[in-house]
């Protein structure tokens, strides 16, 4: 259920950046979400549809890429895909001193906007 707060924050960021760019509307939002966040893709899309009503984001599509969790071996510095629920062991040196190195990301990678052409200045007249 934490997706609603995350979606609200993401929407706020998207609105701020889109309005700063002079957007007429937002067409697409590209998100990168780490596999350890517990964020459910369908929930983000559902809450965005509800929360964006009446804004320039209403009707925008959302593209989400889930990133595999990564672990860093403290002995040999190998980074490998971490599989939750399985004993941590480095695939290179078999050491078990592993540290999470990725998978907690929540990133707005890009925003595809439509500009209000009447307000865009091309140069001096």
SVG drawing of the C-alpha trace seen along z (x, -y; Angstrom):
<svg xmlns="http://www.w3.org/2000/svg" viewBox="-10 -41 49 62">
<polyline fill="none" stroke="black" stroke-width="0.4" points="0.0,0.0 3.0,-2.3 2.7,-2.7 0.2,-5.6 2.7,-7.7 5.4,-6.9 3.1,-7.6 2.0,-10.9 5.7,-12.0 6.5,-10.9 3.5,-12.8 4.6,-15.9 8.1,-15.7 6.8,-15.1 4.3,-18.0 7.1,-20.3 9.5,-19.4 6.8,-19.4 5.5,-22.8 9.1,-24.1 9.6,-23.0 6.3,-24.6 4.5,-21.4 1.0,-21.4 0.6,-17.7 2.7,-14.8 2.5,-11.9 4.7,-9.2 6.7,-8.7 9.6,-6.3 10.4,-4.8 13.1,-2.6 12.2,-0.6 14.6,1.6 13.4,5.1 14.0,4.7 11.6,1.8 8.5,4.0 6.8,1.5 4.1,3.2 4.0,1.9 0.2,2.3 -0.4,0.3 1.8,-2.6 -0.2,-2.7 -3.5,-2.5 -2.7,-5.2 -1.3,-7.5 -4.5,-7.2 -6.5,-8.3 -4.1,-11.0 -3.4,-12.6 -7.1,-13.4 -7.4,-17.1 -3.7,-17.6 -1.4,-17.7 -0.4,-14.1 -3.9,-12.7 -3.9,-10.1 -0.1,-9.7 1.3,-6.2 3.8,-4.8 6.8,-2.6 8.4,-0.8 11.6,1.1 12.3,3.3 16.0,3.6 17.4,6.8 18.8,6.5 22.6,6.5 25.1,7.7 28.7,6.7 31.2,9.2 33.2,7.7 36.2,10.0 36.7,9.8 34.4,6.8 32.4,8.9 28.9,7.5 26.2,10.1 22.5,10.5 21.1,11.0 18.3,13.6 16.3,12.9 15.7,16.0 18.8,17.7 22.0,17.8 24.3,15.0 27.4,16.4 29.8,14.8 29.7,16.6 33.4,15.8 35.1,16.5 32.3,18.3 32.6,15.8 29.4,15.1 30.2,11.5 27.9,9.8 26.4,6.3 23.4,5.0 24.6,2.8 21.5,2.1 17.8,2.8 16.4,0.0 16.1,-2.6 13.0,-4.6 13.9,-6.9 12.0,-9.0 14.2,-8.3 12.4,-10.5 9.2,-12.5 7.8,-12.7 5.9,-16.0 3.9,-17.9 4.8,-21.6 2.3,-24.4 3.6,-25.7 2.0,-29.1 4.2,-29.7 7.5,-28.4 9.9,-31.2 12.1,-30.2 14.3,-33.3 14.1,-37.1 11.6,-38.6"/>
</svg>
